[in-house]
């Protein structure tokens, strides 16, 4: 490996974090919001992230790099609530916008997104994702002092609500009122510590269970957002790997049920209702928002998403399972 291209700001940040000069470095792929590096140190490899001010998407999507601070705080809180659910945090340097964490070797920690794309949809693992996420939400909901560590309403709006739901409303003016109501409900619901990007691309299938990455959108707010964001991806994957459709939908049910069994901080029906309202908005956003999923390219597939999402926005349902069933019917029509 060659550290010649490692930015000087990261090298300086490593020094300030007391992690020493790098022996070598390699840029890792997959991030649109950060530069991610594997860096070799005398004690072994680590991973370093540096937040970007302009995200790597087609749309002009900008976000404050201070979000790096809150990702580090989320990692500490998650580790306390569910040990092993996040990489060990090794240091943070706000001057360079970098944080250093444990390097998790890919041969032992596989990316869930890649597993799903290959059709390996394990309902047991999906249930572990739901149960672990609920543990993090429950622990932080029980400790409202956590809220003071995450004054990130503006960041969450800029990175999640605006590019997904607000931007989608502009593309669908006849559903704008419904989408605006979802934004307002989500924005004003304050219950627990939210990761903000619970996606298969940010979950590793570790030897001891799921490991969550990339909590750049960490926010004290509505935990329904995390659950809906992850469930949404399981619906979308049906168009990416069609032969595994039934397994993906089984994972949807297993994840949602495991999460629901851990809801302690509010009535289950209330949270499930918010998830059921969020899901069609997020579903539509992944074809018509600022961050469309890269694997839905055929216009016919996009129209299927629009047809189901728009119908559910017009006639909301109360249970996430009803959203799943509406999608199943569309796929089997």
Buried (B, 14 or more C-beta within 10 A) or exposed (E): BEBEEBBEBBBBBBEBBEBEEBEBBBEBEEBEBBBBBBBBBEEEBBBBBBBBEEBEEEEEBEBBBEBBBBBBBBBEBBBBBBEBBBBEBBBBBBEBBBBBBBBBEEEEBBBBBEBBBEBBBBBEBBBBBBBBBBBBBBBBBEBEEBBEBBEBBEBBBBBBBBBBBBBBBEBBEEBBEBBBBBBEBBBEBBBBBBBBBBBBBBBBBBEEBBBBBBBBBBBBBBBBBBBBBBBBBBBBBBBBBEEBBEBBBBBBBBBBBBBBEBBEBBEEEEBBBBBBBBBBBBBBBBBBBBBBBEEBEEEEBBEBBBEBBBEBBEEBBEBBBBBBEBBBEBBEE
